[in-house]
Amino acid sequence: MDSAPVFRVLRGDPEDTELAALVAVFTALASAAPSPAAPARSAWSPLAAPTWRTSTLR
């Protein structure tokens, strides 16, 4: 986990409840974001389906 702050208060003196509400909003936004799609696997990948290895000369 990063030790760098995600946000900081530049002015004022917020109460603990105000900061907790802000953290809750950021957490809700982060969890609502769609997860990135996995890249398509190349046909040359060793994990691809082994159909190209099938030979008619068996």
N, CA, C and O atoms as a Maestro MAE file, in Angstrom:
{
 s_m_m2io_version
 :::
 2.0.0
}

f_m_ct {
 s_m_title
 :::
 protein
 m_atom[232] {
  # First column is atom index #
  i_m_mmod_type
  r_m_x_coord
  r_m_y_coord
  r_m_z_coord
  i_m_residue_number
  s_m_chain_name
  s_m_pdb_residue_name
  s_m_pdb_atom_name
  i_m_atomic_number
  :::
  1 25 0.852 -1.169 0.000 1 A "MET " " N  " 7
  2 3 0.000 0.000 0.000 1 A "MET " " CA " 6
  3 2 0.900 1.234 0.000 1 A "MET " " C  " 6
  4 15 1.925 1.274 0.681 1 A "MET " " O  " 8
  5 25 0.497 2.238 -0.777 2 A "ASP " " N  " 7
  6 3 1.280 3.469 -0.850 2 A "ASP " " CA " 6
  7 2 1.148 4.242 0.451 2 A "ASP " " C  " 6
  8 15 0.103 4.227 1.101 2 A "ASP " " O  " 8
  9 25 2.221 4.911 0.812 3 A "SER " " N  " 7
  10 3 2.172 5.760 1.996 3 A "SER " " CA " 6
  11 2 1.874 7.213 1.631 3 A "SER " " C  " 6
  12 15 1.686 8.050 2.515 3 A "SER " " O  " 8
  13 25 1.830 7.516 0.327 4 A "ALA " " N  " 7
  14 3 1.524 8.873 -0.110 4 A "ALA " " CA " 6
  15 2 0.035 9.152 0.096 4 A "ALA " " C  " 6
  16 15 -0.794 8.277 -0.155 4 A "ALA " " O  " 8
  17 25 -0.313 10.348 0.546 5 A "PRO " " N  " 7
  18 3 -1.728 10.652 0.755 5 A "PRO " " CA " 6
  19 2 -2.479 10.734 -0.569 5 A "PRO " " C  " 6
  20 15 -1.939 11.185 -1.579 5 A "PRO " " O  " 8
  21 25 -3.730 10.292 -0.547 6 A "VAL " " N  " 7
  22 3 -4.563 10.336 -1.741 6 A "VAL " " CA " 6
  23 2 -5.126 11.745 -1.923 6 A "VAL " " C  " 6
  24 15 -5.245 12.229 -3.048 6 A "VAL " " O  " 8
  25 25 -5.463 12.386 -0.835 7 A "PHE " " N  " 7
  26 3 -5.923 13.770 -0.865 7 A "PHE " " CA " 6
  27 2 -5.469 14.457 0.407 7 A "PHE " " C  " 6
  28 15 -5.089 13.806 1.381 7 A "PHE " " O  " 8
  29 25 -5.512 15.781 0.387 8 A "ARG " " N  " 7
  30 3 -5.132 16.537 1.580 8 A "ARG " " CA " 6
  31 2 -6.002 17.776 1.689 8 A "ARG " " C  " 6
  32 15 -6.498 18.287 0.685 8 A "ARG " " O  " 8
  33 25 -6.181 18.250 2.892 9 A "VAL " " N  " 7
  34 3 -6.992 19.435 3.168 9 A "VAL " " CA " 6
  35 2 -6.083 20.648 3.037 9 A "VAL " " C  " 6
  36 15 -5.073 20.759 3.732 9 A "VAL " " O  " 8
  37 25 -6.451 21.556 2.138 10 A "LEU " " N  " 7
  38 3 -5.626 22.740 1.912 10 A "LEU " " CA " 6
  39 2 -6.055 23.917 2.783 10 A "LEU " " C  " 6
  40 15 -5.221 24.726 3.189 10 A "LEU " " O  " 8
  41 25 -7.347 24.013 3.070 11 A "ARG " " N  " 7
  42 3 -7.852 25.115 3.882 11 A "ARG " " CA " 6
  43 2 -8.885 24.614 4.859 11 A "ARG " " C  " 6
  44 15 -9.579 23.631 4.599 11 A "ARG " " O  " 8
  45 25 -8.983 25.273 5.953 12 A "GLY " " N  " 7
  46 3 -10.006 24.951 6.933 12 A "GLY " " CA " 6
  47 2 -9.552 23.872 7.906 12 A "GLY " " C  " 6
  48 15 -8.414 23.404 7.869 12 A "GLY " " O  " 8
  49 25 -10.456 23.506 8.753 13 A "ASP " " N  " 7
  50 3 -10.192 22.502 9.781 13 A "ASP " " CA " 6
  51 2 -11.392 21.560 9.834 13 A "ASP " " C  " 6
  52 15 -12.266 21.718 10.686 13 A "ASP " " O  " 8
  53 25 -11.442 20.570 8.920 14 A "PRO " " N  " 7
  54 3 -12.615 19.687 8.880 14 A "PRO " " CA " 6
  55 2 -12.690 18.796 10.109 14 A "PRO " " C  " 6
  56 15 -11.674 18.421 10.696 14 A "PRO " " O  " 8
  57 25 -13.909 18.472 10.476 15 A "GLU " " N  " 7
  58 3 -14.123 17.565 11.595 15 A "GLU " " CA " 6
  59 2 -13.912 16.124 11.122 15 A "GLU " " C  " 6
  60 15 -13.853 15.850 9.923 15 A "GLU " " O  " 8
  61 25 -13.802 15.223 12.081 16 A "ASP " " N  " 7
  62 3 -13.597 13.811 11.755 16 A "ASP " " CA " 6
  63 2 -14.747 13.252 10.922 16 A "ASP " " C  " 6
  64 15 -14.524 12.456 10.010 16 A "ASP " " O  " 8
  65 25 -15.967 13.662 11.231 17 A "THR " " N  " 7
  66 3 -17.124 13.154 10.489 17 A "THR " " CA " 6
  67 2 -17.126 13.642 9.043 17 A "THR " " C  " 6
  68 15 -17.553 12.918 8.144 17 A "THR " " O  " 8
  69 25 -16.654 14.863 8.816 18 A "GLU " " N  " 7
  70 3 -16.579 15.385 7.451 18 A "GLU " " CA " 6
  71 2 -15.544 14.619 6.634 18 A "GLU " " C  " 6
  72 15 -15.782 14.284 5.474 18 A "GLU " " O  " 8
  73 25 -14.413 14.349 7.238 19 A "LEU " " N  " 7
  74 3 -13.391 13.569 6.541 19 A "LEU " " CA " 6
  75 2 -13.862 12.136 6.297 19 A "LEU " " C  " 6
  76 15 -13.584 11.562 5.244 19 A "LEU " " O  " 8
  77 25 -14.567 11.564 7.256 20 A "ALA " " N  " 7
  78 3 -15.098 10.211 7.086 20 A "ALA " " CA " 6
  79 2 -16.104 10.164 5.942 20 A "ALA " " C  " 6
  80 15 -16.130 9.198 5.180 20 A "ALA " " O  " 8
  81 25 -16.931 11.198 5.817 21 A "ALA " " N  " 7
  82 3 -17.892 11.251 4.717 21 A "ALA " " CA " 6
  83 2 -17.174 11.352 3.376 21 A "ALA " " C  " 6
  84 15 -17.581 10.716 2.404 21 A "ALA " " O  " 8
  85 25 -16.123 12.139 3.321 22 A "LEU " " N  " 7
  86 3 -15.355 12.277 2.090 22 A "LEU " " CA " 6
  87 2 -14.692 10.957 1.708 22 A "LEU " " C  " 6
  88 15 -14.696 10.581 0.536 22 A "LEU " " O  " 8
  89 25 -14.133 10.260 2.669 23 A "VAL " " N  " 7
  90 3 -13.515 8.958 2.411 23 A "VAL " " CA " 6
  91 2 -14.565 7.956 1.945 23 A "VAL " " C  " 6
  92 15 -14.293 7.146 1.058 23 A "VAL " " O  " 8
  93 25 -15.745 7.999 2.522 24 A "ALA " " N  " 7
  94 3 -16.815 7.094 2.112 24 A "ALA " " CA " 6
  95 2 -17.230 7.349 0.667 24 A "ALA " " C  " 6
  96 15 -17.490 6.405 -0.078 24 A "ALA " " O  " 8
  97 25 -17.292 8.607 0.271 25 A "VAL " " N  " 7
  98 3 -17.650 8.941 -1.115 25 A "VAL " " CA " 6
  99 2 -16.574 8.435 -2.067 25 A "VAL " " C  " 6
  100 15 -16.896 7.839 -3.094 25 A "VAL " " O  " 8
  101 25 -15.313 8.658 -1.749 26 A "PHE " " N  " 7
  102 3 -14.234 8.188 -2.616 26 A "PHE " " CA " 6
  103 2 -14.211 6.662 -2.710 26 A "PHE " " C  " 6
  104 15 -13.955 6.108 -3.779 26 A "PHE " " O  " 8
  105 25 -14.475 5.997 -1.611 27 A "THR " " N  " 7
  106 3 -14.510 4.535 -1.614 27 A "THR " " CA " 6
  107 2 -15.658 4.017 -2.468 27 A "THR " " C  " 6
  108 15 -15.495 3.051 -3.215 27 A "THR " " O  " 8
  109 25 -16.816 4.655 -2.359 28 A "ALA " " N  " 7
  110 3 -17.965 4.243 -3.166 28 A "ALA " " CA " 6
  111 2 -17.701 4.469 -4.647 28 A "ALA " " C  " 6
  112 15 -18.068 3.631 -5.471 28 A "ALA " " O  " 8
  113 25 -17.078 5.574 -4.997 29 A "LEU " " N  " 7
  114 3 -16.758 5.839 -6.396 29 A "LEU " " CA " 6
  115 2 -15.747 4.831 -6.939 29 A "LEU " " C  " 6
  116 15 -15.865 4.382 -8.079 29 A "LEU " " O  " 8
  117 25 -14.770 4.483 -6.136 30 A "ALA " " N  " 7
  118 3 -13.752 3.532 -6.582 30 A "ALA " " CA " 6
  119 2 -14.330 2.135 -6.766 30 A "ALA " " C  " 6
  120 15 -13.935 1.424 -7.690 30 A "ALA " " O  " 8
  121 25 -15.257 1.731 -5.903 31 A "SER " " N  " 7
  122 3 -15.829 0.396 -6.021 31 A "SER " " CA " 6
  123 2 -16.875 0.333 -7.127 31 A "SER " " C  " 6
  124 15 -17.161 -0.755 -7.628 31 A "SER " " O  " 8
  125 25 -17.449 1.456 -7.520 32 A "ALA " " N  " 7
  126 3 -18.452 1.482 -8.579 32 A "ALA " " CA " 6
  127 2 -17.818 1.525 -9.969 32 A "ALA " " C  " 6
  128 15 -18.497 1.275 -10.965 32 A "ALA " " O  " 8
  129 25 -16.547 1.833 -10.042 33 A "ALA " " N  " 7
  130 3 -15.877 1.911 -11.337 33 A "ALA " " CA " 6
  131 2 -15.761 0.517 -11.948 33 A "ALA " " C  " 6
  132 15 -15.444 -0.443 -11.245 33 A "ALA " " O  " 8
  133 25 -16.016 0.401 -13.250 34 A "PRO " " N  " 7
  134 3 -15.899 -0.914 -13.885 34 A "PRO " " CA " 6
  135 2 -14.441 -1.369 -13.913 34 A "PRO " " C  " 6
  136 15 -13.527 -0.565 -14.099 34 A "PRO " " O  " 8
  137 25 -14.247 -2.650 -13.727 35 A "SER " " N  " 7
  138 3 -12.884 -3.173 -13.760 35 A "SER " " CA " 6
  139 2 -12.399 -3.201 -15.205 35 A "SER " " C  " 6
  140 15 -13.195 -3.418 -16.119 35 A "SER " " O  " 8
  141 25 -11.114 -2.987 -15.420 36 A "PRO " " N  " 7
  142 3 -10.606 -2.985 -16.789 36 A "PRO " " CA " 6
  143 2 -10.742 -4.362 -17.425 36 A "PRO " " C  " 6
  144 15 -10.571 -5.385 -16.762 36 A "PRO " " O  " 8
  145 25 -11.048 -4.375 -18.702 37 A "ALA " " N  " 7
  146 3 -11.214 -5.631 -19.422 37 A "ALA " " CA " 6
  147 2 -9.857 -6.297 -19.626 37 A "ALA " " C  " 6
  148 15 -8.851 -5.625 -19.853 37 A "ALA " " O  " 8
  149 25 -9.843 -7.596 -19.543 38 A "ALA " " N  " 7
  150 3 -8.605 -8.343 -19.761 38 A "ALA " " CA " 6
  151 2 -8.264 -8.291 -21.249 38 A "ALA " " C  " 6
  152 15 -9.153 -8.412 -22.092 38 A "ALA " " O  " 8
  153 25 -7.003 -8.114 -21.572 39 A "PRO " " N  " 7
  154 3 -6.632 -8.079 -22.984 39 A "PRO " " CA " 6
  155 2 -6.879 -9.442 -23.636 39 A "PRO " " C  " 6
  156 15 -6.799 -10.482 -22.982 39 A "PRO " " O  " 8
  157 25 -7.176 -9.417 -24.917 40 A "ALA " " N  " 7
  158 3 -7.416 -10.662 -25.651 40 A "ALA " " CA " 6
  159 2 -6.118 -11.460 -25.723 40 A "ALA " " C  " 6
  160 15 -5.040 -10.903 -25.934 40 A "ALA " " O  " 8
  161 25 -6.239 -12.742 -25.548 41 A "ARG " " N  " 7
  162 3 -5.071 -13.618 -25.579 41 A "ARG " " CA " 6
  163 2 -4.688 -13.897 -27.032 41 A "ARG " " C  " 6
  164 15 -5.549 -14.193 -27.862 41 A "ARG " " O  " 8
  165 25 -3.425 -13.804 -27.327 42 A "SER " " N  " 7
  166 3 -2.923 -14.041 -28.667 42 A "SER " " CA " 6
  167 2 -3.061 -15.519 -29.038 42 A "SER " " C  " 6
  168 15 -2.963 -16.393 -28.177 42 A "SER " " O  " 8
  169 25 -3.285 -15.788 -30.309 43 A "ALA " " N  " 7
  170 3 -3.359 -17.171 -30.779 43 A "ALA " " CA " 6
  171 2 -1.999 -17.853 -30.689 43 A "ALA " " C  " 6
  172 15 -1.922 -19.082 -30.709 43 A "ALA " " O  " 8
  173 25 -0.930 -17.072 -30.589 44 A "TRP " " N  " 7
  174 3 0.413 -17.627 -30.481 44 A "TRP " " CA " 6
  175 2 0.795 -17.922 -29.043 44 A "TRP " " C  " 6
  176 15 1.877 -18.446 -28.779 44 A "TRP " " O  " 8
  177 25 -0.084 -17.590 -28.118 45 A "SER " " N  " 7
  178 3 0.187 -17.821 -26.710 45 A "SER " " CA " 6
  179 2 0.211 -19.316 -26.413 45 A "SER " " C  " 6
  180 15 -0.586 -20.068 -26.975 45 A "SER " " O  " 8
  181 25 1.118 -19.761 -25.534 46 A "PRO " " N  " 7
  182 3 1.137 -21.179 -25.196 46 A "PRO " " CA " 6
  183 2 -0.111 -21.597 -24.416 46 A "PRO " " C  " 6
  184 15 -0.360 -22.792 -24.256 46 A "PRO " " O  " 8
  185 25 -0.888 -20.648 -23.937 47 A "LEU " " N  " 7
  186 3 -2.103 -20.955 -23.190 47 A "LEU " " CA " 6
  187 2 -3.338 -20.952 -24.085 47 A "LEU " " C  " 6
  188 15 -4.447 -21.202 -23.612 47 A "LEU " " O  " 8
  189 25 -3.154 -20.667 -25.383 48 A "ALA " " N  " 7
  190 3 -4.285 -20.646 -26.305 48 A "ALA " " CA " 6
  191 2 -4.752 -22.075 -26.564 48 A "ALA " " C  " 6
  192 15 -4.053 -23.035 -26.243 48 A "ALA " " O  " 8
  193 25 -5.922 -22.201 -27.139 49 A "ALA " " N  " 7
  194 3 -6.472 -23.524 -27.439 49 A "ALA " " CA " 6
  195 2 -5.517 -24.288 -28.370 49 A "ALA " " C  " 6
  196 15 -4.998 -23.705 -29.322 49 A "ALA " " O  " 8
  197 25 -5.281 -25.561 -28.116 50 A "PRO " " N  " 7
  198 3 -4.290 -26.317 -28.896 50 A "PRO " " CA " 6
  199 2 -4.818 -26.847 -30.220 50 A "PRO " " C  " 6
  200 15 -4.344 -27.888 -30.674 50 A "PRO " " O  " 8
  201 25 -5.770 -26.188 -30.858 51 A "THR " " N  " 7
  202 3 -6.323 -26.704 -32.105 51 A "THR " " CA " 6
  203 2 -5.318 -26.678 -33.238 51 A "THR " " C  " 6
  204 15 -5.384 -27.530 -34.124 51 A "THR " " O  " 8
  205 25 -4.407 -25.750 -33.244 52 A "TRP " " N  " 7
  206 3 -3.436 -25.665 -34.338 52 A "TRP " " CA " 6
  207 2 -2.414 -26.777 -34.265 52 A "TRP " " C  " 6
  208 15 -1.712 -27.026 -35.245 52 A "TRP " " O  " 8
  209 25 -2.310 -27.444 -33.152 53 A "ARG " " N  " 7
  210 3 -1.333 -28.532 -33.010 53 A "ARG " " CA " 6
  211 2 -1.874 -29.848 -33.569 53 A "ARG " " C  " 6
  212 15 -1.113 -30.801 -33.737 53 A "ARG " " O  " 8
  213 25 -3.137 -29.915 -33.851 54 A "THR " " N  " 7
  214 3 -3.736 -31.147 -34.353 54 A "THR " " CA " 6
  215 2 -3.229 -31.417 -35.758 54 A "THR " " C  " 6
  216 15 -3.232 -30.525 -36.607 54 A "THR " " O  " 8
  217 25 -2.802 -32.617 -35.999 55 A "SER " " N  " 7
  218 3 -2.277 -32.973 -37.303 55 A "SER " " CA " 6
  219 2 -3.169 -34.031 -37.945 55 A "SER " " C  " 6
  220 15 -3.732 -34.877 -37.250 55 A "SER " " O  " 8
  221 25 -3.296 -33.984 -39.257 56 A "THR " " N  " 7
  222 3 -4.054 -35.003 -39.965 56 A "THR " " CA " 6
  223 2 -3.165 -36.201 -40.314 56 A "THR " " C  " 6
  224 15 -3.648 -37.196 -40.856 56 A "THR " " O  " 8
  225 25 -1.890 -36.108 -40.008 57 A "LEU " " N  " 7
  226 3 -0.947 -37.178 -40.334 57 A "LEU " " CA " 6
  227 2 -0.738 -38.149 -39.185 57 A "LEU " " C  " 6
  228 15 0.266 -38.862 -39.186 57 A "LEU " " O  " 8
  229 25 -1.590 -38.213 -38.251 58 A "ARG " " N  " 7
  230 3 -1.410 -39.090 -37.107 58 A "ARG " " CA " 6
  231 2 -1.440 -40.523 -37.472 58 A "ARG " " C  " 6
  232 15 -1.300 -41.384 -36.603 58 A "ARG " " O  " 8
  :::
 }
 m_bond[231] {
  # First column is bond index #
  i_m_from
  i_m_to
  i_m_order
  :::
  1 1 2 1
  2 2 3 1
  3 3 4 2
  4 3 5 1
  5 5 6 1
  6 6 7 1
  7 7 8 2
  8 7 9 1
  9 9 10 1
  10 10 11 1
  11 11 12 2
  12 11 13 1
  13 13 14 1
  14 14 15 1
  15 15 16 2
  16 15 17 1
  17 17 18 1
  18 18 19 1
  19 19 20 2
  20 19 21 1
  21 21 22 1
  22 22 23 1
  23 23 24 2
  24 23 25 1
  25 25 26 1
  26 26 27 1
  27 27 28 2
  28 27 29 1
  29 29 30 1
  30 30 31 1
  31 31 32 2
  32 31 33 1
  33 33 34 1
  34 34 35 1
  35 35 36 2
  36 35 37 1
  37 37 38 1
  38 38 39 1
  39 39 40 2
  40 39 41 1
  41 41 42 1
  42 42 43 1
  43 43 44 2
  44 43 45 1
  45 45 46 1
  46 46 47 1
  47 47 48 2
  48 47 49 1
  49 49 50 1
  50 50 51 1
  51 51 52 2
  52 51 53 1
  53 53 54 1
  54 54 55 1
  55 55 56 2
  56 55 57 1
  57 57 58 1
  58 58 59 1
  59 59 60 2
  60 59 61 1
  61 61 62 1
  62 62 63 1
  63 63 64 2
  64 63 65 1
  65 65 66 1
  66 66 67 1
  67 67 68 2
  68 67 69 1
  69 69 70 1
  70 70 71 1
  71 71 72 2
  72 71 73 1
  73 73 74 1
  74 74 75 1
  75 75 76 2
  76 75 77 1
  77 77 78 1
  78 78 79 1
  79 79 80 2
  80 79 81 1
  81 81 82 1
  82 82 83 1
  83 83 84 2
  84 83 85 1
  85 85 86 1
  86 86 87 1
  87 87 88 2
  88 87 89 1
  89 89 90 1
  90 90 91 1
  91 91 92 2
  92 91 93 1
  93 93 94 1
  94 94 95 1
  95 95 96 2
  96 95 97 1
  97 97 98 1
  98 98 99 1
  99 99 100 2
  100 99 101 1
  101 101 102 1
  102 102 103 1
  103 103 104 2
  104 103 105 1
  105 105 106 1
  106 106 107 1
  107 107 108 2
  108 107 109 1
  109 109 110 1
  110 110 111 1
  111 111 112 2
  112 111 113 1
  113 113 114 1
  114 114 115 1
  115 115 116 2
  116 115 117 1
  117 117 118 1
  118 118 119 1
  119 119 120 2
  120 119 121 1
  121 121 122 1
  122 122 123 1
  123 123 124 2
  124 123 125 1
  125 125 126 1
  126 126 127 1
  127 127 128 2
  128 127 129 1
  129 129 130 1
  130 130 131 1
  131 131 132 2
  132 131 133 1
  133 133 134 1
  134 134 135 1
  135 135 136 2
  136 135 137 1
  137 137 138 1
  138 138 139 1
  139 139 140 2
  140 139 141 1
  141 141 142 1
  142 142 143 1
  143 143 144 2
  144 143 145 1
  145 145 146 1
  146 146 147 1
  147 147 148 2
  148 147 149 1
  149 149 150 1
  150 150 151 1
  151 151 152 2
  152 151 153 1
  153 153 154 1
  154 154 155 1
  155 155 156 2
  156 155 157 1
  157 157 158 1
  158 158 159 1
  159 159 160 2
  160 159 161 1
  161 161 162 1
  162 162 163 1
  163 163 164 2
  164 163 165 1
  165 165 166 1
  166 166 167 1
  167 167 168 2
  168 167 169 1
  169 169 170 1
  170 170 171 1
  171 171 172 2
  172 171 173 1
  173 173 174 1
  174 174 175 1
  175 175 176 2
  176 175 177 1
  177 177 178 1
  178 178 179 1
  179 179 180 2
  180 179 181 1
  181 181 182 1
  182 182 183 1
  183 183 184 2
  184 183 185 1
  185 185 186 1
  186 186 187 1
  187 187 188 2
  188 187 189 1
  189 189 190 1
  190 190 191 1
  191 191 192 2
  192 191 193 1
  193 193 194 1
  194 194 195 1
  195 195 196 2
  196 195 197 1
  197 197 198 1
  198 198 199 1
  199 199 200 2
  200 199 201 1
  201 201 202 1
  202 202 203 1
  203 203 204 2
  204 203 205 1
  205 205 206 1
  206 206 207 1
  207 207 208 2
  208 207 209 1
  209 209 210 1
  210 210 211 1
  211 211 212 2
  212 211 213 1
  213 213 214 1
  214 214 215 1
  215 215 216 2
  216 215 217 1
  217 217 218 1
  218 218 219 1
  219 219 220 2
  220 219 221 1
  221 221 222 1
  222 222 223 1
  223 223 224 2
  224 223 225 1
  225 225 226 1
  226 226 227 1
  227 227 228 2
  228 227 229 1
  229 229 230 1
  230 230 231 1
  231 231 232 2
  :::
 }
}
